Amino acid sequence: MCTMNWLVGSFAFLAVALGVAGSGVGDDFKRFRGADATGVAEDHPGLPATWDKETNVAWVVDVPGQGWGSPIVIGDRVFVSSVVADEANTPPQGGLYLGEGVRDPAKGVHHWMVYCFDLGSGNELWKHEAHTGRPVVPRHPKSSYAAETPATDGERLYVLFGDLGLYCYGLDGELLWSRMIDPKKTNMDYGAAASPVVHAGQVFVVYDNKEESWIASFDTRTGDSDLADAT
């Protein structure tokens, strides 16, 4: 049973539901869409039916930048990723958008970030700048350079920035290994967004693109990979 609930809006803020944070009950939320990947949590009295930035929340923290991935939870820690730009870029657009993406990479230097917060208090425990540089691929107005949800096996944290690389951390923030990704053109510049999956000592990554799609597994301890061409 997942007893975590959060509210995220372009990662302008991260909120944890009142009566849930620090309750010590329920399962961890280790990956995209939760423990069983359904995106559905069993009913629990600690889960409010309504909330906003001030009502039924235990804490709220500002998270700089943009990120489309969900936060994940392991034990008393919350992990989330985002990308912070030094210059203003085209903001996400609401509603139906059928046009082509932004033809050029986003402007300015960007910072690919990983954050860890305390589940009970919202205090920042650590942050790590995975990469600093200028984007080399465009970003669709409806997407982000941090579109993937991190994953964990309870021992390590796996953060994927799909057009950049896969980063493995200890839960205390130590970078254990990383593997860079050769960026390719994607349909209408939507970019990569498939979240990593951890199973049986392997991290599985899918990179769907218009040039050379692939699927690969990486050893959780070493980062050694087994690449399979999916084209």
Backbone bond lengths (Angstrom), bond angles and torsions (degrees), N, CA, C in turn:
res aa  C-N    CA-C-N  psi(-1)  N-CA   C-N-CA  omega(-1)  CA-C   N-CA-C  phi
1 M - - - 1.462 - - 1.513 109.52 -
2 C 1.290 118.09 128.20 1.459 122.08 179.42 1.516 109.19 -93.28
3 T 1.310 117.20 119.08 1.452 120.48 -178.89 1.520 112.45 -107.89
4 M 1.328 117.05 13.39 1.453 120.34 175.82 1.521 109.52 -92.15
5 N 1.294 115.74 146.69 1.451 121.12 173.39 1.518 107.37 -144.23
6 W 1.313 117.53 139.62 1.452 119.22 -178.11 1.511 110.43 -144.32
7 L 1.298 114.22 162.85 1.452 121.44 178.84 1.510 107.51 -129.60
8 V 1.317 117.09 121.95 1.457 121.22 -177.32 1.516 108.67 -132.60
9 G 1.304 117.60 128.58 1.454 121.55 176.89 1.510 110.13 -126.85
10 S 1.322 116.73 99.81 1.460 122.40 -175.73 1.520 110.99 53.27
11 F 1.308 115.65 23.57 1.458 123.23 -176.13 1.524 111.77 57.98
12 A 1.344 117.16 28.67 1.452 119.81 170.47 1.518 109.59 -68.89
13 F 1.319 116.08 -31.35 1.454 119.74 174.94 1.516 109.83 -153.09
14 L 1.318 115.30 159.19 1.457 122.77 177.80 1.509 107.06 -126.60
15 A 1.323 118.42 123.66 1.460 122.18 -176.39 1.515 110.23 -124.43
16 V 1.327 116.64 143.52 1.457 122.75 178.12 1.516 108.92 -118.25
17 A 1.330 116.82 135.03 1.453 121.80 -172.56 1.518 112.49 -65.37
18 L 1.330 115.74 138.32 1.452 122.47 176.93 1.523 109.74 -64.63
19 G 1.324 116.54 138.91 1.454 121.29 -179.83 1.505 113.14 87.62
20 V 1.336 116.94 -3.99 1.454 121.50 179.63 1.513 111.01 -112.50
21 A 1.329 116.57 -47.50 1.458 120.52 -178.09 1.515 110.40 -58.69
22 G 1.322 115.52 126.88 1.445 120.29 177.60 1.513 114.32 75.42
23 S 1.347 117.67 10.51 1.458 119.30 -177.74 1.513 112.25 -73.06
24 G 1.346 116.39 -25.56 1.458 120.09 177.55 1.504 113.95 76.24
25 V 1.336 118.33 11.27 1.457 120.13 178.91 1.518 109.08 -118.31
26 G 1.338 114.69 160.12 1.449 119.67 175.72 1.512 112.64 89.52
27 D 1.324 114.80 177.11 1.451 121.80 -177.24 1.518 111.01 -92.30
28 D 1.325 115.62 161.72 1.453 121.07 172.76 1.527 109.70 -72.73
29 F 1.321 115.37 161.53 1.462 122.74 177.22 1.516 106.18 -113.92
30 K 1.337 117.34 88.83 1.458 122.49 -163.71 1.514 115.48 -93.36
31 R 1.328 117.99 -6.94 1.464 118.94 -173.77 1.515 110.05 -161.59
32 F 1.325 115.71 -179.81 1.454 122.04 176.99 1.529 110.43 -56.06
33 R 1.320 116.56 127.60 1.462 124.45 178.80 1.522 113.73 67.39
34 G 1.317 118.54 16.91 1.452 120.77 168.76 1.510 116.29 88.13
35 A 1.336 114.80 -171.25 1.462 121.84 -170.09 1.522 113.10 -58.36
36 D 1.331 117.47 -41.73 1.465 120.26 -178.26 1.527 112.24 -107.23
37 A 1.343 116.67 10.31 1.465 123.34 175.49 1.525 113.69 63.48
38 T 1.328 117.78 24.30 1.461 120.59 177.80 1.520 112.52 -96.75
39 G 1.321 117.49 -20.15 1.452 120.52 -176.02 1.514 113.36 76.14
40 V 1.331 117.35 12.04 1.463 122.22 -178.09 1.520 109.21 -120.13
41 A 1.324 116.86 131.05 1.460 122.15 177.62 1.521 109.90 -106.23
42 E 1.321 116.46 143.39 1.455 120.27 174.15 1.527 109.54 -66.49
43 D 1.318 115.72 153.31 1.458 120.77 -178.92 1.526 110.19 -64.17
44 H 1.327 115.26 144.31 1.461 120.97 179.40 1.523 108.09 -154.23
45 P 1.328 118.60 138.87 1.471 120.20 -177.96 1.519 113.63 -62.78
46 G 1.318 118.44 -18.10 1.451 120.67 178.63 1.510 114.17 -80.33
47 L 1.332 117.47 -7.75 1.464 121.19 -178.87 1.523 110.41 -94.40
48 P 1.331 118.73 116.57 1.466 120.32 177.53 1.522 111.22 -73.68
49 A 1.331 115.80 154.04 1.460 120.81 177.80 1.522 111.47 -83.97
50 T 1.326 117.34 -24.69 1.461 122.12 178.88 1.521 109.10 -136.13
51 W 1.326 115.61 151.09 1.459 120.36 175.85 1.520 109.12 -163.22
52 D 1.316 114.82 160.66 1.455 122.36 169.98 1.520 106.99 -149.95
53 K 1.331 117.88 -161.88 1.458 119.87 -174.81 1.525 113.15 -70.37
54 E 1.340 117.59 -13.14 1.459 120.50 -177.67 1.517 113.74 -123.00
55 T 1.319 118.22 -19.79 1.462 122.23 -173.92 1.522 110.64 -109.54
56 N 1.340 115.94 132.34 1.467 122.40 176.72 1.528 113.07 58.85
57 V 1.321 116.23 36.47 1.458 119.68 173.89 1.521 109.31 -125.80
58 A 1.328 115.86 144.07 1.462 121.37 178.41 1.520 111.14 -83.89
59 W 1.318 116.25 -36.41 1.464 120.67 177.65 1.518 110.09 -161.58
60 V 1.312 115.09 159.89 1.461 123.16 177.74 1.522 107.92 -136.99
61 V 1.314 117.32 133.94 1.464 120.98 174.70 1.526 109.26 -130.36
62 D 1.313 115.37 144.91 1.460 120.88 173.37 1.524 109.20 -79.42
63 V 1.312 115.66 135.06 1.465 121.56 175.99 1.523 107.17 -119.09
64 P 1.314 118.90 115.56 1.466 120.65 -176.49 1.525 112.15 -63.76
65 G 1.327 115.30 153.39 1.450 120.63 171.61 1.510 114.13 86.86
66 Q 1.330 115.43 -163.03 1.457 123.42 179.94 1.518 109.91 -124.42
67 G 1.325 115.39 142.39 1.452 121.28 175.13 1.508 109.81 -159.85
68 W 1.313 116.72 136.62 1.469 121.41 -178.13 1.528 111.75 -99.74
69 G 1.316 118.88 -11.59 1.455 121.12 -178.23 1.519 112.07 -75.66
70 S 1.326 116.50 158.79 1.463 121.85 176.11 1.525 110.49 -80.39
71 P 1.332 117.37 153.81 1.465 119.16 165.79 1.527 109.33 -67.66
72 I 1.319 116.95 154.25 1.457 120.87 171.31 1.522 108.60 -123.87
73 V 1.337 115.81 160.47 1.465 121.74 -174.90 1.516 109.61 -131.43
74 I 1.332 116.00 132.20 1.456 121.89 171.23 1.520 107.06 -137.93
75 G 1.318 116.65 119.71 1.456 120.41 -178.28 1.516 111.33 61.38
76 D 1.322 116.67 -122.94 1.463 121.23 -178.80 1.522 112.12 -103.42
77 R 1.337 117.20 25.33 1.456 120.60 -176.19 1.527 112.13 -127.96
78 V 1.325 114.98 143.56 1.459 123.11 177.14 1.526 107.68 -117.31
79 F 1.331 116.49 130.98 1.461 121.35 -178.94 1.525 109.74 -119.45
80 V 1.334 115.98 141.72 1.456 120.61 179.13 1.532 108.31 -154.62
81 S 1.324 116.29 153.13 1.465 121.16 179.79 1.522 110.12 -120.64
82 S 1.325 115.87 156.57 1.460 121.33 175.49 1.523 108.84 -159.59
83 V 1.325 115.59 170.15 1.463 121.70 174.90 1.523 108.09 -126.12
84 V 1.323 115.81 127.29 1.461 122.67 -177.31 1.522 108.71 -107.91
85 A 1.336 116.76 128.01 1.464 122.01 -179.55 1.520 110.42 -103.32
86 D 1.327 116.34 141.03 1.461 120.77 177.14 1.522 112.29 -75.75
87 E 1.330 117.07 -21.51 1.456 121.88 179.57 1.522 109.62 -122.52
88 A 1.342 115.49 152.70 1.458 120.30 177.97 1.520 109.87 -66.89
89 N 1.341 115.87 138.39 1.458 121.75 178.74 1.518 109.82 -127.19
90 T 1.325 116.03 175.23 1.455 120.55 -179.97 1.521 110.15 -58.65
91 P 1.336 118.86 121.29 1.466 120.40 -178.54 1.523 111.20 -73.55
92 P 1.339 117.86 159.27 1.467 120.67 175.34 1.523 110.70 -58.87
93 Q 1.323 116.41 143.92 1.449 121.90 -178.91 1.519 110.20 -106.24
94 G 1.318 116.36 138.38 1.446 121.06 176.40 1.514 111.90 -86.59
95 G 1.329 115.99 165.86 1.446 120.81 176.53 1.510 113.39 77.52
96 L 1.332 115.23 -174.35 1.459 121.71 -178.03 1.520 109.83 -72.15
97 Y 1.326 115.97 132.99 1.461 120.50 179.95 1.519 108.54 -138.55
98 L 1.332 116.14 110.81 1.458 120.65 -174.91 1.522 112.93 -108.04
99 G 1.322 117.55 -2.50 1.450 119.97 -176.46 1.511 112.40 -76.28
100 E 1.322 114.56 174.71 1.455 119.95 176.36 1.521 109.85 -68.87
101 G 1.313 115.37 159.79 1.449 119.88 179.87 1.513 112.48 -76.21
102 V 1.314 115.75 -176.51 1.453 121.81 175.97 1.524 107.43 -67.20
103 R 1.326 116.87 122.43 1.465 120.84 -171.00 1.522 112.81 -70.33
104 D 1.320 116.64 -30.14 1.458 120.40 -176.97 1.523 110.32 -107.72
105 P 1.330 117.82 152.42 1.466 120.14 174.17 1.525 110.84 -57.69
106 A 1.319 116.18 152.43 1.459 121.25 179.62 1.526 110.33 -58.36
107 K 1.325 115.55 150.57 1.456 121.50 -174.25 1.528 111.89 -78.45
108 G 1.316 114.81 151.77 1.451 121.15 169.50 1.517 114.83 80.39
109 V 1.319 114.33 174.88 1.460 121.78 177.60 1.526 109.72 -76.49
110 H 1.336 116.37 136.91 1.459 122.58 178.36 1.529 109.50 -116.95
111 H 1.338 113.98 155.18 1.464 121.20 -179.67 1.530 107.94 -125.06
112 W 1.322 117.40 114.15 1.462 123.12 179.41 1.529 107.47 -86.45
113 M 1.343 116.89 112.73 1.458 122.29 -166.80 1.533 112.43 -116.32
114 V 1.334 114.88 149.84 1.465 123.24 172.34 1.526 107.27 -126.54
115 Y 1.343 116.59 131.55 1.460 121.66 -177.41 1.523 110.45 -122.46
116 C 1.330 115.39 147.10 1.461 122.29 173.84 1.522 108.53 -128.93
117 F 1.342 116.31 128.09 1.457 122.57 179.84 1.526 110.39 -121.52
118 D 1.318 115.31 151.91 1.457 120.92 174.34 1.526 109.19 -74.67
119 L 1.326 117.19 128.98 1.457 121.66 -176.56 1.522 112.29 -63.88
120 G 1.316 117.36 -37.07 1.455 120.13 -175.96 1.510 114.50 -77.09
121 S 1.339 117.32 -34.44 1.463 120.47 -172.41 1.522 114.55 -116.08
122 G 1.328 117.53 -22.32 1.456 120.78 -173.89 1.513 113.68 83.97
123 N 1.329 117.58 1.38 1.459 120.23 178.38 1.525 110.57 -65.02
124 E 1.319 116.24 140.18 1.459 120.21 176.43 1.523 109.36 -73.22
125 L 1.331 116.51 122.78 1.460 121.57 179.49 1.523 111.13 -90.01
126 W 1.316 116.19 -40.91 1.460 120.01 174.97 1.517 109.93 -164.23
127 K 1.309 114.81 161.67 1.461 121.50 171.58 1.516 107.82 -143.07
128 H 1.320 115.40 152.94 1.461 119.82 -178.73 1.517 109.16 -140.87
129 E 1.320 115.33 133.18 1.456 121.17 176.37 1.523 107.98 -90.18
130 A 1.331 115.32 102.99 1.458 120.00 -175.95 1.526 111.81 -68.37
131 H 1.325 116.02 -36.24 1.470 119.43 -176.43 1.517 109.09 -158.21
132 T 1.313 116.06 146.64 1.463 122.81 174.14 1.523 108.60 -129.86
133 G 1.324 116.43 131.89 1.455 119.30 178.67 1.514 111.15 167.26
134 R 1.302 115.69 -174.85 1.463 121.72 177.53 1.528 109.66 -94.65
135 P 1.324 118.51 134.05 1.463 120.28 177.81 1.523 111.09 -58.58
136 V 1.313 115.88 145.76 1.467 120.93 180.00 1.523 111.84 -110.44
137 V 1.331 117.51 -5.33 1.459 121.33 176.53 1.527 108.73 -124.99
138 P 1.346 117.83 152.49 1.465 120.55 178.34 1.525 111.37 -66.41
139 R 1.335 114.47 164.20 1.462 121.07 175.31 1.526 108.31 -127.66
140 H 1.324 116.58 121.17 1.457 120.72 177.23 1.529 109.46 -62.82
141 P 1.348 118.38 144.40 1.467 120.30 -179.79 1.522 114.37 -57.31
142 K 1.328 118.24 -20.22 1.462 120.44 178.07 1.523 112.84 -95.88
143 S 1.323 117.16 4.80 1.456 118.97 -175.22 1.521 110.75 -121.21
144 S 1.332 115.12 -173.91 1.458 122.90 -177.48 1.521 107.92 -147.05
145 Y 1.316 116.65 157.38 1.463 120.01 173.72 1.528 111.39 -78.00
146 A 1.333 116.94 -1.95 1.473 121.93 174.56 1.520 107.99 -129.13
147 A 1.328 116.30 69.16 1.462 121.71 -174.07 1.522 113.31 -93.26
148 E 1.325 118.05 -11.98 1.466 121.18 -174.20 1.533 111.07 -94.04
149 T 1.326 115.76 149.21 1.463 122.01 173.72 1.527 109.27 -88.08
150 P 1.326 118.83 131.77 1.468 119.98 175.92 1.527 111.47 -62.36
151 A 1.317 116.49 171.37 1.466 122.52 177.19 1.523 108.73 -142.60
152 T 1.327 115.89 157.28 1.460 120.63 177.42 1.522 109.96 -144.50
153 D 1.326 115.45 151.01 1.458 121.36 172.72 1.522 111.11 -104.89
154 G 1.327 116.60 10.66 1.455 121.55 -178.22 1.511 113.57 92.18
155 E 1.334 116.95 -14.34 1.460 121.71 177.91 1.523 112.03 -113.49
156 R 1.322 116.14 -34.60 1.459 121.45 -177.40 1.523 109.52 -135.65
157 L 1.321 114.42 159.94 1.460 122.13 177.65 1.521 108.51 -111.87
158 Y 1.346 116.52 131.84 1.461 121.79 -178.58 1.526 108.17 -117.37
159 V 1.331 115.41 116.64 1.461 121.59 -176.83 1.523 108.34 -116.71
160 L 1.327 115.61 121.58 1.459 121.41 -179.13 1.518 109.72 -109.50
161 F 1.316 116.73 124.02 1.453 123.25 164.53 1.524 104.62 -107.93
162 G 1.342 116.36 103.21 1.456 121.69 -160.85 1.509 117.39 -58.95
163 D 1.342 117.85 -29.51 1.460 120.37 178.11 1.522 111.74 -98.39
164 L 1.328 116.51 11.18 1.464 120.38 -175.19 1.521 112.78 -129.03
165 G 1.355 117.24 -60.28 1.454 118.71 -177.16 1.517 112.92 175.29
166 L 1.330 114.68 172.42 1.460 124.16 177.99 1.525 107.96 -110.35
167 Y 1.338 116.39 130.11 1.461 122.10 -175.94 1.522 109.69 -123.44
168 C 1.317 115.89 131.81 1.460 121.97 179.74 1.522 109.15 -113.21
169 Y 1.332 115.79 127.20 1.457 122.30 -179.07 1.522 110.92 -122.22
170 G 1.326 115.89 151.57 1.442 119.65 161.19 1.517 108.27 -71.80
171 L 1.318 117.97 158.48 1.460 119.96 -176.34 1.519 112.29 -66.39
172 D 1.330 117.72 -14.09 1.462 122.13 176.49 1.521 112.59 -92.71
173 G 1.335 117.73 4.12 1.452 120.85 172.92 1.510 116.16 102.17
174 E 1.324 118.19 1.19 1.461 120.03 178.88 1.529 110.01 -77.07
175 L 1.335 116.55 128.10 1.463 120.13 176.12 1.518 108.94 -74.71
176 L 1.335 116.70 117.81 1.462 121.92 -176.98 1.526 111.77 -91.14
177 W 1.322 117.07 -42.72 1.458 121.59 176.09 1.521 109.52 -164.10
178 S 1.315 115.65 162.99 1.459 120.88 176.30 1.521 109.18 -147.84
179 R 1.320 115.80 152.76 1.455 122.34 177.71 1.529 108.41 -134.76
180 M 1.321 116.52 120.78 1.457 120.80 -177.56 1.531 110.70 -79.80
181 I 1.328 115.45 153.01 1.456 123.03 -179.41 1.525 108.89 -117.24
182 D 1.308 116.24 132.64 1.459 121.81 176.43 1.527 108.34 -77.17
183 P 1.331 119.14 111.19 1.463 120.27 -173.65 1.527 112.02 -69.94
184 K 1.337 115.15 143.87 1.462 122.18 179.68 1.529 109.50 -128.02
185 K 1.309 115.99 166.16 1.459 120.75 178.34 1.522 109.88 -74.92
186 T 1.332 116.09 136.13 1.461 121.67 178.96 1.525 110.00 -115.86
187 N 1.313 116.40 163.27 1.452 122.14 -176.11 1.527 110.96 -60.87
188 M 1.316 117.19 123.79 1.466 124.49 -179.12 1.526 112.38 51.87
189 D 1.323 116.15 25.94 1.468 122.54 176.95 1.523 112.88 61.11
190 Y 1.342 116.87 28.70 1.459 118.96 177.19 1.524 111.45 -67.30
191 G 1.323 117.07 -25.10 1.455 120.08 -179.90 1.515 111.99 79.65
192 A 1.319 115.33 -178.23 1.464 121.11 179.30 1.524 109.84 -82.70
193 A 1.341 116.17 151.81 1.462 119.45 179.91 1.521 113.11 -154.18
194 A 1.334 119.08 -0.81 1.465 121.08 -178.36 1.527 109.63 -73.58
195 S 1.319 116.78 123.03 1.462 121.44 -178.00 1.522 110.98 -76.85
196 P 1.328 117.91 150.30 1.467 120.75 179.06 1.525 111.38 -70.16
197 V 1.325 115.47 152.72 1.465 122.93 177.26 1.523 108.17 -125.06
198 V 1.332 117.09 133.04 1.461 122.24 -179.89 1.522 109.08 -107.27
199 H 1.347 116.03 128.90 1.466 120.50 179.27 1.522 109.28 -157.05
200 A 1.321 115.93 131.47 1.465 122.64 171.45 1.527 112.52 52.09
201 G 1.313 116.36 45.67 1.452 120.09 176.28 1.511 115.45 76.72
202 Q 1.339 117.13 13.44 1.460 121.84 179.99 1.529 109.91 -129.02
203 V 1.334 115.61 146.92 1.461 121.86 170.83 1.523 107.28 -107.10
204 F 1.325 116.45 122.36 1.461 121.11 -177.32 1.530 109.81 -100.86
205 V 1.331 114.59 132.43 1.460 121.75 -177.98 1.522 108.87 -129.71
206 V 1.330 116.02 134.45 1.465 122.43 175.13 1.522 108.08 -115.47
207 Y 1.329 116.90 130.99 1.459 121.27 175.51 1.523 108.03 -123.31
208 D 1.325 115.78 97.72 1.459 122.59 -179.06 1.525 108.26 -92.13
209 N 1.320 117.19 122.06 1.462 120.92 -178.58 1.528 109.69 -149.83
210 K 1.316 116.93 -179.97 1.462 121.24 -175.25 1.525 113.21 -90.74
211 E 1.329 117.86 -4.63 1.461 120.38 -174.93 1.526 113.26 -110.90
212 E 1.321 116.98 -52.48 1.467 120.60 -174.61 1.532 109.52 -154.64
213 S 1.313 116.29 77.39 1.466 120.27 -178.78 1.521 110.80 -67.62
214 W 1.339 116.11 150.12 1.465 119.42 179.45 1.522 110.68 -154.53
215 I 1.325 114.24 162.30 1.456 122.68 171.34 1.525 106.98 -129.58
216 A 1.325 116.71 139.89 1.460 120.34 -176.69 1.517 109.88 -143.71
217 S 1.324 115.69 152.90 1.461 121.64 171.02 1.520 108.21 -117.26
218 F 1.325 115.60 142.95 1.458 122.42 -178.89 1.522 109.14 -123.71
219 D 1.314 116.49 134.17 1.458 120.82 176.62 1.527 108.96 -62.27
220 T 1.334 117.07 128.71 1.456 120.17 -175.05 1.522 112.80 -64.36
221 R 1.328 117.68 -26.42 1.470 120.56 -177.45 1.520 112.52 -87.92
222 T 1.328 116.94 -37.96 1.465 120.50 -171.29 1.519 114.53 -112.81
223 G 1.325 117.45 -22.10 1.455 120.82 -174.32 1.511 114.17 82.47
224 D 1.340 117.75 1.23 1.461 120.51 175.98 1.524 109.05 -60.61
225 S 1.334 116.51 141.66 1.459 119.35 -170.55 1.513 112.73 -121.06
226 D 1.327 113.55 156.59 1.461 123.30 172.05 1.516 105.93 -125.56
227 L 1.319 116.70 102.82 1.460 121.98 -172.63 1.517 110.39 -94.80
228 A 1.331 115.35 132.34 1.465 121.22 175.58 1.519 108.54 -121.49
229 D 1.309 117.29 127.81 1.459 122.38 179.31 1.521 108.94 -73.56
230 A 1.325 116.45 126.87 1.461 120.67 -177.37 1.518 112.30 -105.64
231 T 1.316 117.43 6.66 1.465 118.70 -177.40 1.518 110.40 -76.00
